Amino acid sequence: MTGEARPTIAAAVASAHRALEAEGIASAEVDAVELAAFVLGSDGADVRRRMVLRDPADAGFLDTYAGLVEERAGRVPLQHLTGRAYFRHLTLEVGPGVFVPRPETEVTAGLGIDAARAAGDTPVVVDLCTGSGAIALAVADEVPGARVHAVELSPDAHAWAAQNVDRHAGAHETPVDLRLGDATTAFKDLEGAVDVVVSNPPYIPDGAVPLDPEVRDHDPEMALYGRSADGLAIPLAVARRAAVLLRPGGVLVMEHADVQGEALTRALGAAGEWRDVADHRDLAGRPRVTTAVRAG
C-alpha cells in the first residue's frame, strides 16, 4: 500500500461528514469531528490538527468510529454517543433519561446569571426543573458566592444531575444543593428568600410532535410536554411556585417555545404577582425567554 493510499483521519472524518449530511443532520461536520475526538480521547482542535497533518488512522479507530457514525446517522443524539454535552463553559455528563441541554438554553442561563450578579454578593438562586443541572451549574460557575439550589422530578434525570454536581463540586465556593422532587412544591425552606428563579420547564403543547428525531425519540417525555393544549400548564404552575419562593423584587427567568412568548408574558402580566414582564430572543432571533420581577 502506498503512502497516499493509507487511511487517514482526515479521510475518515470527511466520509463521516458526507454520510451524516446525507441523513439531514445540520451539524454533520461538527458531529463528525466530535465523534472522532471521542474515539481518540482528545478534542475537536486536536482532530482538526491531525486532519491537516494527514495523520494515519489505524484499524481500531476506523472500526469504532464507523460504528458511532452509523448510530449518529440513525439519529441517536451525538451526546448520547459521547456521554457529554457542552454548555457555556461547562462539560456535562448526559445520556438516556435526561434532556440534552440545547444552545438556546444558554441564553436562559445567561439571563439568570445577569440577574444573580445584579442581586448582590451572595444571591440565592433556584433552578426549577433542572434536568442535567446545566443552568444551576452555569450559575454556580459564573456567579462566585451564589447559593444555588436545584430540583428535578425524574429520578433518571436527577441521577445525571447528581453526577454533574459531584463532578463540578470542587470548582465552586458552595456546592449546588440538588434535590429530587416536584418543582411546583419544592423548597419550602426558601419561601420568600430567593433572589432569582430560573427554569426551563417542559413546554411542548400536547399533541405536538417534535420534528427532530433526536428530540422526539430520545429526550424523555417528562422533560418535553407542558401537559396542556398550549403547553403552558406546567410553566405557569412553575411560575406560581416561583412567585412564592421569590422575595419582592426577585427575578423569574423562564424559557418557552418560540410560539409561546406572547401567551406566557400575557398570562404572567395578568397574574397580579409580577411586574416588568418582558420577553427575550435567542441567538437565532426567536422569542425564547420571559423575565418578570416579583411584585410586592
PASEBA-1860 file (N, C-alpha, C; in nm, 3 decimals):
! residues 296
1> MTGEARPT> 0.086/-0.120/0.000/0.000/0.000/0.000/0.089/0.124/0.000 ~ 0.062/0.216/-0.088/0.142/0.337/-0.095/0.106/0.429/0.019 ~ 0.193/0.526/0.041/0.166/0.623/0.146/0.038/0.700/0.120 ~ 0.012/0.731/-0.011/-0.107/0.807/-0.043/-0.235/0.728/-0.018 ~ -0.226/0.594/-0.025/-0.345/0.510/-0.009/-0.374/0.477/0.136 ~ -0.286/0.512/0.226/-0.310/0.481/0.367/-0.432/0.556/0.417 ~ -0.517/0.489/0.497/-0.633/0.560/0.552/-0.587/0.668/0.649 ~ -0.650/0.781/0.642/-0.615/0.892/0.729/-0.736/0.935/0.810
9> IAAAVASA> -0.709/1.006/0.919/-0.817/1.061/1.000/-0.897/1.162/0.917 ~ -0.828/1.239/0.834/-0.897/1.338/0.750/-0.997/1.271/0.657 ~ -0.956/1.162/0.594/-1.045/1.092/0.502/-1.164/1.032/0.576 ~ -1.138/0.977/0.694/-1.246/0.916/0.772/-1.348/1.021/0.815 ~ -1.300/1.135/0.860/-1.391/1.242/0.904/-1.468/1.299/0.786 ~ -1.402/1.315/0.673/-1.470/1.366/0.554/-1.580/1.270/0.509 ~ -1.552/1.142/0.514/-1.653/1.042/0.477/-1.771/1.045/0.575 ~ -1.739/1.058/0.704/-1.845/1.066/0.805/-1.929/1.191/0.785
17> HRALEAEG> -1.864/1.302/0.753/-1.935/1.427/0.727/-2.037/1.407/0.615 ~ -1.996/1.345/0.507/-2.086/1.323/0.394/-2.201/1.231/0.433 ~ -2.170/1.126/0.509/-2.274/1.031/0.548/-2.378/1.096/0.638 ~ -2.335/1.176/0.733/-2.428/1.242/0.825/-2.507/1.351/0.753 ~ -2.443/1.422/0.663/-2.511/1.525/0.586/-2.621/1.463/0.500 ~ -2.594/1.344/0.446/-2.693/1.276/0.362/-2.817/1.237/0.440 ~ -2.804/1.224/0.572/-2.918/1.190/0.658/-2.990/1.313/0.711 ~ -2.950/1.431/0.663/-3.018/1.554/0.702/-2.974/1.613/0.834
25> IASAEVDA> -2.858/1.574/0.883/-2.809/1.626/1.010/-2.740/1.760/0.985 ~ -2.797/1.865/1.040/-2.748/2.001/1.012/-2.606/2.023/1.062 ~ -2.571/1.958/1.171/-2.439/1.975/1.232/-2.343/1.865/1.190 ~ -2.357/1.817/1.068/-2.284/1.698/1.023/-2.133/1.711/1.040 ~ -2.077/1.823/1.000/-1.931/1.837/1.006/-1.883/1.843/1.151 ~ -1.952/1.918/1.234/-1.915/1.929/1.376/-1.929/1.794/1.443 ~ -2.036/1.722/1.413/-2.058/1.592/1.475/-1.951/1.492/1.432 ~ -1.912/1.495/1.306/-1.808/1.404/1.258/-1.677/1.426/1.332
33> VELAAFVL> -1.644/1.553/1.353/-1.521/1.586/1.426/-1.534/1.545/1.573 ~ -1.648/1.573/1.635/-1.667/1.541/1.776/-1.661/1.391/1.801 ~ -1.718/1.312/1.712/-1.710/1.166/1.727/-1.566/1.118/1.715 ~ -1.492/1.176/1.623/-1.350/1.139/1.611/-1.274/1.175/1.737 ~ -1.302/1.293/1.792/-1.237/1.335/1.916/-1.270/1.239/2.029 ~ -1.393/1.194/2.035/-1.433/1.100/2.139/-1.354/0.968/2.128 ~ -1.342/0.918/2.007/-1.269/0.792/1.988/-1.122/0.809/2.022 ~ -1.067/0.923/1.987/-0.925/0.948/2.011/-0.895/0.993/2.154
41> GSDGADVR> -1.000/1.025/2.230/-0.980/1.074/2.366/-0.921/1.213/2.369 ~ -0.956/1.294/2.269/-0.899/1.429/2.262/-1.012/1.530/2.246 ~ -0.988/1.633/2.167/-1.091/1.734/2.144/-1.092/1.773/1.998 ~ -1.187/1.861/1.963/-1.203/1.897/1.824/-1.080/1.964/1.764 ~ -1.013/2.048/1.842/-0.894/2.116/1.791/-0.784/2.016/1.756 ~ -0.771/1.913/1.839/-0.670/1.810/1.812/-0.705/1.732/1.685 ~ -0.833/1.700/1.670/-0.875/1.627/1.550/-0.846/1.709/1.424 ~ -0.877/1.837/1.427/-0.853/1.921/1.309/-0.705/1.934/1.280
49> RRMVLRDP> -0.623/1.937/1.385/-0.478/1.940/1.363/-0.432/1.811/1.295 ~ -0.482/1.698/1.343/-0.445/1.569/1.283/-0.492/1.559/1.138 ~ -0.607/1.621/1.111/-0.658/1.619/0.973/-0.565/1.698/0.881 ~ -0.521/1.814/0.926/-0.432/1.896/0.844/-0.300/1.823/0.819 ~ -0.252/1.753/0.921/-0.124/1.683/0.910/-0.135/1.548/0.841 ~ -0.258/1.512/0.803/-0.284/1.385/0.735/-0.237/1.266/0.819 ~ -0.264/1.273/0.949/-0.227/1.163/1.037/-0.298/1.035/0.995 ~ -0.229/0.922/1.003/-0.292/0.795/0.965/-0.398/0.753/1.067
57> ADAGFLDT> -0.493/0.674/1.019/-0.598/0.619/1.105/-0.580/0.469/1.112 ~ -0.564/0.416/1.234/-0.544/0.272/1.246/-0.679/0.199/1.241 ~ -0.672/0.067/1.232/-0.793/-0.013/1.215/-0.887/-0.002/1.334 ~ -0.829/0.008/1.453/-0.912/0.019/1.573/-0.994/0.146/1.572 ~ -0.929/0.257/1.536/-1.002/0.383/1.525/-1.112/0.374/1.421 ~ -1.078/0.321/1.303/-1.174/0.317/1.193/-1.296/0.233/1.227 ~ -1.275/0.119/1.293/-1.388/0.032/1.328/-1.480/0.099/1.430 ~ -1.420/0.152/1.535/-1.501/0.217/1.640/-1.571/0.340/1.584
65> YAGLVEER> -1.501/0.418/1.508/-1.556/0.541/1.451/-1.672/0.510/1.357 ~ -1.655/0.409/1.273/-1.760/0.373/1.178/-1.888/0.333/1.250 ~ -1.875/0.261/1.360/-1.992/0.221/1.436/-2.065/0.340/1.495 ~ -1.991/0.435/1.548/-2.052/0.554/1.606/-2.118/0.641/1.499 ~ -2.052/0.654/1.384/-2.110/0.732/1.275/-2.240/0.668/1.227 ~ -2.244/0.537/1.222/-2.367/0.468/1.181/-2.481/0.496/1.279 ~ -2.448/0.493/1.408/-2.551/0.524/1.508/-2.598/0.668/1.498 ~ -2.505/0.760/1.476/-2.544/0.901/1.463/-2.628/0.921/1.338
73> AGRVPLQH> -2.594/0.851/1.231/-2.673/0.861/1.109/-2.816/0.810/1.132 ~ -2.831/0.719/1.227/-2.963/0.671/1.267/-3.033/0.764/1.362 ~ -2.977/0.881/1.385/-3.031/0.991/1.465/-3.027/0.966/1.615 ~ -2.936/0.879/1.658/-2.905/0.875/1.801/-2.833/1.005/1.834 ~ -2.875/1.075/1.939/-2.810/1.203/1.969/-2.660/1.190/1.986 ~ -2.588/1.286/1.934/-2.443/1.289/1.949/-2.404/1.276/2.095 ~ -2.475/1.347/2.182/-2.438/1.350/2.324/-2.461/1.215/2.391 ~ -2.553/1.134/2.340/-2.573/1.001/2.395/-2.456/0.909/2.355
81> LTGRAYFR> -2.397/0.936/2.242/-2.285/0.854/2.195/-2.155/0.889/2.267 ~ -2.137/1.018/2.294/-2.013/1.060/2.360/-2.028/1.069/2.512 ~ -2.154/1.079/2.559/-2.177/1.093/2.703/-2.147/1.231/2.757 ~ -2.134/1.329/2.667/-2.100/1.463/2.715/-2.172/1.568/2.632 ~ -2.204/1.679/2.700/-2.267/1.793/2.634/-2.196/1.919/2.681 ~ -2.175/2.012/2.591/-2.109/2.137/2.624/-2.215/2.244/2.647 ~ -2.201/2.316/2.759/-2.299/2.417/2.796/-2.225/2.536/2.856 ~ -2.225/2.647/2.785/-2.148/2.764/2.825/-2.003/2.723/2.850
89> HLTLEVGP> -1.952/2.733/2.973/-1.812/2.697/2.999/-1.798/2.556/3.056 ~ -1.904/2.479/3.056/-1.906/2.350/3.125/-1.912/2.233/3.028 ~ -1.859/2.120/3.073/-1.883/1.992/3.006/-1.965/1.908/3.102 ~ -2.082/1.865/3.056/-2.176/1.792/3.139/-2.188/1.647/3.094 ~ -2.216/1.560/3.188/-2.242/1.420/3.157/-2.392/1.404/3.129 ~ -2.425/1.345/3.015/-2.564/1.324/2.976/-2.579/1.188/2.910 ~ -2.704/1.146/2.897/-2.732/1.019/2.831/-2.881/0.991/2.836 ~ -2.922/0.870/2.803/-3.064/0.836/2.806/-3.126/0.865/2.942
97> GVFVPRPE> -3.245/0.926/2.940/-3.315/0.957/3.063/-3.307/1.102/3.106 ~ -3.225/1.181/3.036/-3.214/1.323/3.072/-3.220/1.406/2.943 ~ -3.283/1.522/2.954/-3.291/1.614/2.841/-3.153/1.670/2.810 ~ -3.115/1.663/2.684/-2.985/1.716/2.644/-2.995/1.868/2.632 ~ -2.915/1.945/2.706/-2.924/2.091/2.700/-2.892/2.143/2.561 ~ -2.970/2.242/2.519/-2.958/2.299/2.385/-2.891/2.437/2.390 ~ -2.836/2.483/2.277/-2.772/2.615/2.275/-2.864/2.729/2.317 ~ -2.995/2.720/2.282/-3.084/2.830/2.319/-3.098/2.844/2.471
105> TEVTAGLG> -3.079/2.735/2.543/-3.090/2.743/2.689/-2.970/2.815/2.749 ~ -2.862/2.829/2.673/-2.751/2.912/2.721/-2.795/3.058/2.737 ~ -2.889/3.101/2.654/-2.943/3.237/2.668/-3.023/3.247/2.797 ~ -3.104/3.144/2.826/-3.180/3.140/2.952/-3.085/3.149/3.070 ~ -2.981/3.066/3.068/-2.884/3.068/3.176/-2.817/3.204/3.188 ~ -2.784/3.265/3.074/-2.718/3.395/3.076/-2.803/3.503/3.142 ~ -2.934/3.502/3.114/-3.022/3.600/3.177/-3.031/3.573/3.328 ~ -3.032/3.446/3.366/-3.032/3.413/3.509/-2.903/3.457/3.577
113> IDAARAAG> -2.792/3.439/3.509/-2.662/3.482/3.562/-2.658/3.633/3.579 ~ -2.707/3.705/3.479/-2.710/3.852/3.490/-2.795/3.897/3.609 ~ -2.911/3.833/3.627/-2.999/3.870/3.738/-2.934/3.838/3.872 ~ -2.863/3.724/3.878/-2.797/3.687/4.002/-2.685/3.784/4.036 ~ -2.608/3.824/3.936/-2.499/3.921/3.961/-2.554/4.053/4.010 ~ -2.671/4.092/3.959/-2.730/4.219/3.999/-2.791/4.214/4.138 ~ -2.808/4.093/4.193/-2.877/4.077/4.322/-2.786/4.094/4.442 ~ -2.655/4.102/4.422/-2.565/4.118/4.535/-2.454/4.016/4.536
121> DTPVVVDL> -2.378/4.014/4.645/-2.259/3.929/4.654/-2.292/3.782/4.679 ~ -2.402/3.754/4.747/-2.437/3.614/4.779/-2.583/3.588/4.741 ~ -2.614/3.596/4.613/-2.753/3.576/4.572/-2.799/3.432/4.593 ~ -2.927/3.419/4.625/-2.990/3.286/4.635/-3.062/3.259/4.504 ~ -3.022/3.153/4.438/-3.075/3.120/4.306/-3.134/2.980/4.309 ~ -3.252/2.964/4.249/-3.318/2.834/4.242/-3.341/2.798/4.095 ~ -3.305/2.677/4.059/-3.331/2.623/3.925/-3.441/2.519/3.938 ~ -3.559/2.550/3.886/-3.672/2.458/3.890/-3.676/2.379/3.759
129> CTGSGAIA> -3.687/2.246/3.768/-3.681/2.155/3.652/-3.538/2.154/3.597 ~ -3.443/2.115/3.679/-3.301/2.133/3.645/-3.250/2.037/3.540 ~ -3.314/1.920/3.521/-3.265/1.825/3.422/-3.125/1.779/3.454 ~ -3.032/1.804/3.363/-2.892/1.765/3.381/-2.818/1.851/3.482 ~ -2.883/1.958/3.530/-2.816/2.052/3.619/-2.748/2.164/3.545 ~ -2.772/2.177/3.415/-2.697/2.270/3.332/-2.707/2.414/3.380 ~ -2.829/2.462/3.399/-2.844/2.603/3.437/-2.788/2.628/3.576 ~ -2.823/2.541/3.671/-2.776/2.559/3.808/-2.624/2.562/3.814
137> LAVADEVP> -2.560/2.472/3.742/-2.414/2.466/3.746/-2.351/2.585/3.672 ~ -2.416/2.633/3.567/-2.365/2.752/3.498/-2.369/2.873/3.591 ~ -2.478/2.888/3.667/-2.487/2.998/3.762/-2.378/2.985/3.868 ~ -2.363/2.865/3.924/-2.260/2.844/4.025/-2.120/2.871/3.971 ~ -2.100/2.839/3.844/-1.970/2.857/3.781/-1.939/3.004/3.755 ~ -2.041/3.082/3.718/-2.017/3.218/3.671/-2.054/3.327/3.771 ~ -2.115/3.287/3.882/-2.150/3.386/3.985/-2.087/3.343/4.117 ~ -1.962/3.377/4.142/-1.896/3.339/4.267/-1.976/3.390/4.388
145> GARVHAVE> -1.993/3.303/4.485/-2.067/3.340/4.604/-2.214/3.308/4.598 ~ -2.265/3.273/4.480/-2.407/3.240/4.469/-2.437/3.112/4.545 ~ -2.552/3.111/4.610/-2.603/2.990/4.676/-2.710/2.934/4.585 ~ -2.677/2.825/4.518/-2.761/2.772/4.411/-2.830/2.644/4.456 ~ -2.959/2.639/4.431/-3.042/2.523/4.465/-3.111/2.476/4.338 ~ -3.130/2.345/4.326/-3.192/2.290/4.205/-3.278/2.170/4.241 ~ -3.384/2.150/4.163/-3.473/2.036/4.188/-3.511/1.972/4.056 ~ -3.526/1.839/4.058/-3.565/1.763/3.940/-3.660/1.651/3.983
153> LSPDAHAW> -3.767/1.633/3.907/-3.870/1.534/3.940/-3.832/1.393/3.895 ~ -3.769/1.380/3.779/-3.737/1.249/3.724/-3.617/1.187/3.797 ~ -3.632/1.067/3.852/-3.517/1.003/3.916/-3.400/0.981/3.820 ~ -3.431/0.949/3.693/-3.324/0.926/3.596/-3.247/1.055/3.570 ~ -3.320/1.163/3.545/-3.253/1.291/3.520/-3.179/1.339/3.645 ~ -3.240/1.319/3.761/-3.176/1.359/3.886/-3.042/1.288/3.903 ~ -3.036/1.162/3.863/-2.911/1.087/3.874/-2.802/1.150/3.787 ~ -2.838/1.192/3.666/-2.741/1.260/3.580/-2.699/1.393/3.642
161> AAQNVDRH> -2.796/1.468/3.695/-2.763/1.595/3.758/-2.669/1.575/3.876 ~ -2.693/1.470/3.954/-2.607/1.442/4.070/-2.464/1.415/4.026 ~ -2.448/1.342/3.916/-2.313/1.318/3.864/-2.246/1.450/3.827 ~ -2.322/1.538/3.763/-2.263/1.665/3.721/-2.232/1.756/3.839 ~ -2.320/1.757/3.939/-2.293/1.835/4.060/-2.166/1.783/4.128 ~ -2.153/1.652/4.139/-2.033/1.593/4.200/-1.908/1.628/4.120 ~ -1.921/1.621/3.988/-1.806/1.646/3.900/-1.754/1.788/3.916 ~ -1.844/1.884/3.935/-1.803/2.024/3.938/-1.799/2.082/4.080
169> AGAHETPV> -1.824/1.999/4.180/-1.835/2.049/4.317/-1.710/2.123/4.363 ~ -1.594/2.071/4.327/-1.471/2.132/4.375/-1.441/2.269/4.316 ~ -1.511/2.305/4.208/-1.483/2.432/4.142/-1.563/2.548/4.200 ~ -1.657/2.519/4.291/-1.746/2.624/4.341/-1.727/2.646/4.491 ~ -1.743/2.771/4.533/-1.731/2.803/4.674/-1.836/2.728/4.757 ~ -1.958/2.721/4.702/-2.067/2.649/4.768/-2.128/2.552/4.669 ~ -2.123/2.422/4.696/-2.180/2.326/4.602/-2.329/2.349/4.580 ~ -2.376/2.310/4.462/-2.518/2.321/4.431/-2.597/2.226/4.521
177> DLRLGDAT> -2.703/2.278/4.580/-2.795/2.199/4.662/-2.897/2.135/4.568 ~ -2.878/2.008/4.536/-2.964/1.937/4.441/-3.063/1.849/4.516 ~ -3.191/1.858/4.477/-3.294/1.779/4.542/-3.379/1.705/4.438 ~ -3.434/1.594/4.479/-3.529/1.517/4.399/-3.669/1.555/4.444 ~ -3.750/1.609/4.353/-3.884/1.648/4.395/-3.957/1.725/4.287 ~ -4.076/1.770/4.322/-4.167/1.840/4.232/-4.137/1.990/4.235 ~ -4.112/2.048/4.119/-4.079/2.191/4.112/-4.192/2.280/4.159 ~ -4.315/2.230/4.155/-4.430/2.314/4.193/-4.454/2.317/4.344
185> TAFKDLEG> -4.377/2.239/4.420/-4.392/2.239/4.566/-4.258/2.246/4.639 ~ -4.149/2.250/4.565/-4.015/2.236/4.624/-3.972/2.359/4.703 ~ -3.874/2.338/4.791/-3.802/2.441/4.865/-3.892/2.522/4.959 ~ -3.967/2.452/5.042/-4.048/2.520/5.143/-3.961/2.601/5.237 ~ -3.836/2.557/5.254/-3.744/2.627/5.343/-3.690/2.757/5.284 ~ -3.720/2.783/5.157/-3.667/2.903/5.092/-3.776/3.002/5.054 ~ -3.898/2.979/5.096/-4.008/3.065/5.054/-3.984/3.211/5.096 ~ -3.994/3.300/4.998/-3.977/3.442/5.023/-3.833/3.488/5.037
193> AVDVVVSN> -3.737/3.398/5.014/-3.597/3.431/5.040/-3.508/3.419/4.916 ~ -3.567/3.396/4.801/-3.489/3.369/4.679/-3.477/3.496/4.596 ~ -3.359/3.517/4.541/-3.335/3.634/4.456/-3.369/3.608/4.310 ~ -3.339/3.489/4.263/-3.360/3.457/4.122/-3.411/3.313/4.111 ~ -3.517/3.295/4.033/-3.563/3.161/3.994/-3.544/3.149/3.843 ~ -3.475/3.046/3.803/-3.455/3.017/3.660/-3.519/2.882/3.630 ~ -3.584/2.871/3.515/-3.648/2.745/3.483/-3.656/2.724/3.332 ~ -3.625/2.602/3.292/-3.652/2.555/3.156/-3.749/2.439/3.171
201> PPYIPDGA> -3.879/2.468/3.190/-3.975/2.364/3.219/-4.020/2.292/3.092 ~ -4.088/2.179/3.104/-4.150/2.117/2.986/-4.254/2.213/2.928 ~ -4.251/2.235/2.796/-4.345/2.333/2.740/-4.402/2.297/2.603 ~ -4.369/2.182/2.549/-4.426/2.145/2.419/-4.575/2.117/2.435 ~ -4.661/2.177/2.350/-4.805/2.152/2.361/-4.839/2.004/2.342 ~ -4.938/1.958/2.416/-4.984/1.821/2.398/-5.031/1.802/2.255 ~ -4.993/1.693/2.194/-5.031/1.665/2.057/-4.929/1.713/1.956 ~ -4.841/1.803/1.996/-4.735/1.848/1.906/-4.621/1.747/1.909
209> VPLDPEVR> -4.570/1.712/1.793/-4.463/1.613/1.784/-4.336/1.683/1.738 ~ -4.229/1.680/1.816/-4.104/1.743/1.773/-4.057/1.687/1.639 ~ -4.006/1.775/1.554/-3.962/1.732/1.422/-3.831/1.654/1.427 ~ -3.740/1.695/1.515/-3.609/1.630/1.520/-3.620/1.493/1.585 ~ -3.575/1.388/1.516/-3.579/1.254/1.578/-3.500/1.247/1.708 ~ -3.393/1.326/1.719/-3.313/1.324/1.841/-3.397/1.364/1.962 ~ -3.487/1.459/1.942/-3.576/1.502/2.049/-3.692/1.406/2.064 ~ -3.761/1.381/1.954/-3.883/1.300/1.955/-3.859/1.160/2.009
217> DHDPEMAL> -3.749/1.098/1.970/-3.726/0.958/2.001/-3.634/0.933/2.119 ~ -3.568/1.036/2.168/-3.465/1.012/2.269/-3.477/1.097/2.394 ~ -3.527/1.221/2.385/-3.545/1.300/2.506/-3.665/1.248/2.584 ~ -3.657/1.244/2.717/-3.769/1.191/2.797/-3.893/1.279/2.785 ~ -4.009/1.213/2.772/-4.134/1.287/2.757/-4.159/1.381/2.875 ~ -4.119/1.340/2.995/-4.140/1.423/3.113/-4.075/1.560/3.098 ~ -3.966/1.565/3.023/-3.894/1.691/3.006/-3.945/1.773/2.889 ~ -4.039/1.718/2.810/-4.081/1.784/2.688/-4.218/1.849/2.697
225> YGRSADGL> -4.317/1.776/2.745/-4.456/1.816/2.724/-4.513/1.895/2.842 ~ -4.580/2.007/2.807/-4.631/2.101/2.907/-4.766/2.066/2.964 ~ -4.823/1.951/2.924/-4.945/1.897/2.983/-5.069/1.985/2.962 ~ -5.077/2.049/2.846/-5.197/2.122/2.807/-5.191/2.150/2.659 ~ -5.303/2.192/2.601/-5.310/2.215/2.458/-5.212/2.323/2.414 ~ -5.191/2.423/2.499/-5.096/2.530/2.464/-4.957/2.507/2.521 ~ -4.941/2.401/2.598/-4.810/2.368/2.654/-4.771/2.449/2.776 ~ -4.860/2.534/2.825/-4.822/2.626/2.932/-4.870/2.584/3.071
233> AIPLAVAR> -4.936/2.470/3.084/-4.985/2.430/3.216/-4.871/2.415/3.315 ~ -4.767/2.343/3.277/-4.654/2.324/3.369/-4.576/2.455/3.386 ~ -4.541/2.527/3.279/-4.471/2.654/3.301/-4.545/2.749/3.395 ~ -4.676/2.760/3.383/-4.749/2.852/3.470/-4.755/2.800/3.614 ~ -4.761/2.668/3.630/-4.756/2.612/3.766/-4.620/2.637/3.829 ~ -4.515/2.625/3.750/-4.379/2.655/3.799/-4.366/2.803/3.832 ~ -4.426/2.889/3.750/-4.421/3.033/3.776/-4.493/3.068/3.907 ~ -4.604/2.999/3.934/-4.674/3.024/4.060/-4.587/2.986/4.179
241> RAAVLLRP> -4.513/2.877/4.166/-4.422/2.838/4.273/-4.308/2.939/4.286 ~ -4.259/2.987/4.172/-4.153/3.088/4.175/-4.199/3.214/4.248 ~ -4.327/3.251/4.230/-4.378/3.370/4.298/-4.376/3.354/4.449 ~ -4.394/3.231/4.496/-4.389/3.204/4.641/-4.244/3.206/4.690 ~ -4.153/3.156/4.610/-4.013/3.147/4.651/-3.943/3.283/4.649 ~ -3.976/3.367/4.554/-3.902/3.491/4.535/-3.938/3.597/4.639 ~ -3.838/3.673/4.679/-3.862/3.793/4.760/-3.919/3.900/4.668 ~ -3.985/4.003/4.723/-4.026/4.115/4.640/-3.905/4.175/4.568
249> GGVLVMEH> -3.918/4.194/4.438/-3.806/4.243/4.359/-3.721/4.132/4.301 ~ -3.746/4.007/4.343/-3.674/3.894/4.286/-3.716/3.871/4.141 ~ -3.633/3.797/4.066/-3.650/3.785/3.922/-3.677/3.640/3.881 ~ -3.777/3.625/3.796/-3.806/3.496/3.732/-3.751/3.499/3.590 ~ -3.682/3.392/3.552/-3.632/3.374/3.415/-3.684/3.239/3.367 ~ -3.768/3.239/3.263/-3.831/3.114/3.220/-3.822/3.097/3.068 ~ -3.771/2.983/3.026/-3.765/2.951/2.884/-3.902/2.903/2.836 ~ -3.928/2.922/2.706/-4.054/2.878/2.647/-4.033/2.847/2.500
257> ADVQGEAL> -4.133/2.787/2.436/-4.127/2.762/2.293/-4.136/2.893/2.217 ~ -4.086/2.893/2.094/-4.080/3.020/2.020/-4.217/3.076/1.985 ~ -4.323/2.995/1.999/-4.459/3.044/1.971/-4.534/3.084/2.097 ~ -4.470/3.075/2.213/-4.540/3.097/2.340/-4.507/3.229/2.407 ~ -4.421/3.310/2.347/-4.376/3.431/2.414/-4.491/3.525/2.450 ~ -4.579/3.553/2.356/-4.689/3.644/2.384/-4.784/3.587/2.488 ~ -4.817/3.459/2.474/-4.912/3.397/2.568/-4.856/3.392/2.709 ~ -4.728/3.359/2.723/-4.669/3.349/2.857/-4.657/3.487/2.921
265> TRALGAAG> -4.610/3.586/2.848/-4.598/3.720/2.906/-4.737/3.775/2.942 ~ -4.836/3.746/2.860/-4.972/3.793/2.889/-5.025/3.727/3.016 ~ -5.002/3.596/3.030/-5.050/3.523/3.148/-4.981/3.573/3.275 ~ -4.852/3.595/3.269/-4.781/3.644/3.387/-4.824/3.787/3.421 ~ -4.844/3.868/3.318/-4.887/4.005/3.343/-5.024/4.013/3.407 ~ -5.109/3.914/3.377/-5.244/3.913/3.433/-5.252/3.847/3.570 ~ -5.145/3.784/3.612/-5.149/3.707/3.737/-5.152/3.795/3.862 ~ -5.105/3.917/3.851/-5.104/4.007/3.966/-4.984/3.991/4.057
273> EWRDVADH> -4.899/3.894/4.027/-4.782/3.869/4.112/-4.654/3.926/4.052 ~ -4.662/3.978/3.929/-4.542/4.015/3.856/-4.552/4.157/3.800 ~ -4.437/4.218/3.784/-4.425/4.346/3.713/-4.306/4.336/3.618 ~ -4.296/4.432/3.530/-4.183/4.438/3.436/-4.166/4.307/3.359 ~ -4.277/4.251/3.314/-4.272/4.127/3.236/-4.219/4.159/3.096 ~ -4.119/4.084/3.052/-4.058/4.111/2.921/-4.018/3.980/2.856 ~ -4.010/3.982/2.725/-3.967/3.862/2.653/-3.835/3.890/2.581 ~ -3.756/3.784/2.561/-3.622/3.798/2.505/-3.603/3.694/2.394
281> RDLAGRPR> -3.522/3.727/2.297/-3.498/3.638/2.183/-3.369/3.558/2.202 ~ -3.367/3.442/2.137/-3.248/3.358/2.144/-3.149/3.401/2.036 ~ -3.042/3.324/2.020/-2.936/3.362/1.927/-2.983/3.355/1.782 ~ -3.091/3.281/1.757/-3.147/3.273/1.622/-3.253/3.380/1.598 ~ -3.276/3.467/1.697/-3.372/3.575/1.682/-3.515/3.535/1.710 ~ -3.536/3.418/1.771/-3.671/3.371/1.800/-3.708/3.400/1.945 ~ -3.835/3.434/1.973/-3.877/3.452/2.112/-3.845/3.326/2.192 ~ -3.780/3.342/2.310/-3.732/3.222/2.380/-3.742/3.230/2.532
289> VTTAVRAG> -3.727/3.348/2.592/-3.718/3.354/2.738/-3.800/3.471/2.789 ~ -3.881/3.445/2.890/-3.957/3.552/2.957/-3.894/3.581/3.092 ~ -3.882/3.710/3.123/-3.838/3.751/3.256/-3.949/3.834/3.321 ~ -3.955/3.827/3.453/-4.053/3.903/3.529/-3.998/3.932/3.667 ~ -4.041/4.041/3.724/-3.998/4.081/3.859/-4.112/4.059/3.956 ~ -4.080/3.998/4.070/-4.183/3.970/4.170/-4.232/4.102/4.231 ~ -4.363/4.125/4.217/-4.423/4.243/4.278/-4.436/4.223/4.428 ~ -4.449/4.330/4.501/-4.465/4.314/4.645/-4.450/4.446/4.716
END
